[in-house]
Amino acid sequence: MSSIVVFAQAPAEGLGWLSSKLLGVTLTSAEWVLWVLVCLSVLSIAIMLERTVYFARNRLPDSETLALRLARGELEAVRVAIQGKKGMEAAVIREGLASSGQGADSVEQVIASTMARERPQYERFLSFLGTLGNNAPFIGLFGTVLGIIKAFHDLGSMGSKGAAIQQTVMAGISEALVATAVGLAVAIPAVVAFNIFNRQLKTLTSRANALGHALVGSLRAEVR
């Protein structure tokens, strides 16, 4: 503890020009870091809600049944069943049926093109959640470092001893650690949501592939 106090009380005049300038910048309050984290948290929650609604509205709940009907050759019935439906699965069926007269190979290419077109709409904003989940703890850690630097600088500027020094250091450090806690609180939900949405997207892609394969298989069976 005595070595820390001696270091904290070292005169600022011994610092170089660049170190003095950087120290002046870092001695600002770390509260702005908390505000940044709060704003990022609000934005991430808004994205989570928007993506939840989008995924719920753009999917076919009965895709397995439709895949069986496609495999049986009930193309017209499936065409009627997907009228007014949105999402990757419905688009794959709709575009595939529209090009069914051109042959199975053409339908296969159309289905691949449709999936490549639809997938980015599901991936929108997911990169933000992934980036936030990876970097929010570092933003919080940055706020903690700023708070600790300020606490030790204030300690070096004090003439107090004993309990007053301990109280100053502990109060400053505990306040600084709030930034780390907030950073983790922002990052954890973002990572969880990112993983959930990616898993849902993989499921939707698998279902769309199954529908496409069923349609292509049905068309090839008709040719034989």
C-alpha positions in Angstrom: 0.0 0.0 0.0 2.8 2.4 0.8 4.4 1.9 -2.6 1.1 2.7 -4.3 0.8 5.9 -2.2 4.3 6.9 -3.2 3.6 6.3 -6.9 0.3 8.2 -6.7 2.0 11.1 -5.0 4.8 11.4 -7.6 5.0 14.9 -9.0 3.4 15.4 -12.4 6.3 17.6 -13.3 8.4 14.5 -13.9 6.1 13.4 -16.8 7.0 14.0 -20.4 5.0 16.3 -22.6 3.0 13.6 -24.3 2.4 11.8 -21.0 1.1 15.0 -19.4 -1.3 15.7 -22.3 -2.6 12.1 -22.2 -3.0 12.3 -18.5 -5.0 15.5 -18.8 -7.4 13.7 -21.2 -7.8 10.6 -19.1 -8.6 12.5 -16.0 -12.0 13.4 -17.3 -15.0 11.7 -15.8 -15.8 8.1 -17.0 -19.5 8.8 -16.8 -19.6 9.5 -20.6 -18.6 5.9 -21.1 -21.6 4.8 -19.1 -23.8 7.0 -21.3 -22.3 5.4 -24.4 -23.1 1.9 -23.0 -26.6 2.9 -22.1 -27.3 4.2 -25.6 -25.8 1.1 -27.2 -28.0 -1.1 -24.9 -31.1 0.8 -25.9 -30.2 0.4 -29.6 -29.4 -3.4 -29.1 -32.8 -3.9 -27.4 -34.6 -2.2 -30.2 -32.8 -4.4 -32.8 -33.6 -7.5 -30.8 -37.3 -6.6 -30.8 -37.3 -5.7 -34.5 -35.5 -8.9 -35.5 -37.9 -11.0 -33.3 -40.9 -9.6 -35.1 -39.3 -9.9 -38.5 -38.3 -13.6 -37.9 -41.8 -14.4 -36.6 -43.6 -12.8 -39.6 -41.3 -14.2 -42.3 -41.5 -17.9 -41.9 -43.8 -20.8 -42.8 -45.0 -22.7 -39.8 -46.0 -25.7 -41.9 -43.0 -26.0 -44.1 -42.6 -29.7 -43.3 -46.1 -30.4 -44.6 -45.5 -28.3 -47.7 -42.3 -30.2 -48.4 -44.2 -33.5 -48.3 -46.8 -32.1 -50.7 -44.2 -30.9 -53.1 -42.5 -34.3 -53.0 -45.9 -35.8 -53.9 -46.3 -33.5 -56.9 -49.1 -31.4 -55.4 -47.7 -28.2 -56.9 -50.9 -26.3 -57.5 -52.1 -27.0 -53.9 -48.8 -25.7 -52.5 -49.0 -22.6 -54.8 -52.4 -21.8 -53.3 -51.2 -22.5 -49.7 -48.3 -19.9 -49.9 -50.4 -17.1 -51.3 -49.8 -13.9 -49.2 -46.9 -15.6 -47.3 -43.6 -13.8 -46.7 -40.1 -14.9 -46.1 -37.3 -17.1 -47.6 -39.3 -20.3 -47.6 -42.3 -18.8 -49.4 -40.1 -17.0 -51.8 -38.2 -20.2 -52.7 -41.5 -22.1 -53.4 -43.0 -19.2 -55.3 -40.0 -18.5 -57.5 -39.4 -22.2 -58.0 -43.0 -22.9 -59.1 -42.9 -19.8 -61.4 -39.9 -21.2 -63.3 -41.0 -24.9 -63.2 -41.7 -24.9 -66.9 -38.0 -24.3 -67.7 -36.9 -27.6 -66.2 -35.5 -28.9 -62.9 -32.0 -27.5 -63.5 -33.3 -24.0 -64.1 -35.5 -24.3 -61.0 -32.4 -25.3 -59.0 -30.6 -22.2 -60.1 -33.6 -20.0 -59.4 -33.9 -21.4 -55.9 -30.2 -20.8 -55.1 -30.5 -17.2 -56.4 -33.7 -16.6 -54.4 -32.0 -17.8 -51.2 -29.0 -15.6 -51.8 -31.3 -12.7 -52.3 -33.4 -13.3 -49.2 -30.7 -14.3 -46.7 -29.3 -10.7 -46.2 -32.7 -9.5 -45.1 -32.5 -11.9 -42.2 -28.9 -11.0 -41.4 -29.6 -7.3 -41.2 -28.4 -5.7 -37.9 -27.1 -9.1 -36.6 -23.5 -7.9 -37.2 -24.2 -5.0 -34.8 -25.3 -7.4 -32.1 -22.2 -9.6 -32.6 -19.9 -6.6 -32.6 -21.5 -5.1 -29.5 -21.3 -8.5 -27.7 -17.6 -8.7 -28.4 -16.7 -5.1 -27.7 -19.0 -3.8 -24.9 -16.9 -5.4 -22.2 -13.8 -3.6 -23.5 -15.8 -0.3 -23.6 -16.7 -0.9 -19.9 -13.1 -1.8 -19.1 -12.0 1.5 -20.7 -14.3 3.4 -18.4 -12.9 1.4 -15.4 -9.4 2.3 -16.4 -10.3 6.0 -16.7 -11.9 5.9 -13.3 -9.0 4.2 -11.6 -6.5 6.7 -13.1 -8.7 9.5 -11.8 -8.9 7.9 -8.4 -5.1 7.6 -8.0 -4.6 11.1 -9.3 -7.0 12.4 -6.8 -5.2 10.4 -4.2 -1.9 11.9 -5.1 -3.4 15.4 -4.9 -4.6 14.8 -1.3 -2.7 15.6 1.8 -4.7 13.1 3.9 -3.3 9.9 5.4 -4.5 6.7 6.8 -8.3 6.0 6.7 -9.0 9.0 4.4 -6.6 7.7 1.8 -8.2 4.2 1.9 -11.7 5.7 1.7 -10.7 7.8 -1.4 -9.1 4.9 -3.2 -11.9 2.4 -2.5 -14.7 4.8 -3.4 -13.0 5.7 -6.7 -12.2 2.1 -7.7 -15.7 0.9 -6.8 -17.2 3.7 -8.9 -14.9 2.8 -11.7 -15.8 -0.9 -11.7 -19.4 0.0 -12.4 -18.4 0.6 -16.0 -17.1 -2.9 -16.3 -20.3 -4.3 -14.8 -22.4 -2.2 -17.2 -20.3 -3.3 -20.2 -20.9 -7.0 -19.3 -24.6 -6.3 -18.8 -24.8 -4.9 -22.3 -22.7 -7.6 -23.9 -24.3 -10.7 -22.5 -27.9 -10.1 -23.9 -26.4 -9.0 -27.3 -24.3 -12.3 -27.5 -27.3 -14.4 -26.6 -29.6 -12.7 -29.1 -27.0 -12.9 -31.8 -26.6 -16.7 -31.3 -30.4 -17.2 -31.2 -31.0 -15.3 -34.4 -28.2 -17.1 -36.2 -29.6 -20.4 -35.1 -33.1 -19.4 -36.4 -31.5 -18.3 -39.7 -29.8 -21.7 -40.1 -33.1 -23.4 -39.4 -34.9 -21.3 -41.9 -32.2 -21.9 -44.5 -32.4 -25.7 -43.9 -36.1 -25.6 -44.3 -35.9 -23.5 -47.5 -33.3 -26.0 -48.9 -35.6 -28.9 -48.0 -38.5 -27.2 -49.9 -36.3 -26.5 -52.9 -35.0 -30.1 -53.0 -38.6 -31.5 -52.7 -39.7 -29.3 -55.6 -36.7 -30.2 -57.8 -37.2 -33.8 -57.1 -40.8 -33.7 -58.0 -40.1 -32.0 -61.3 -37.5 -34.6 -62.2 -39.8 -37.4 -61.3 -42.4 -36.0 -63.7 -39.9 -35.9 -66.5 -39.1 -39.6 -66.0 
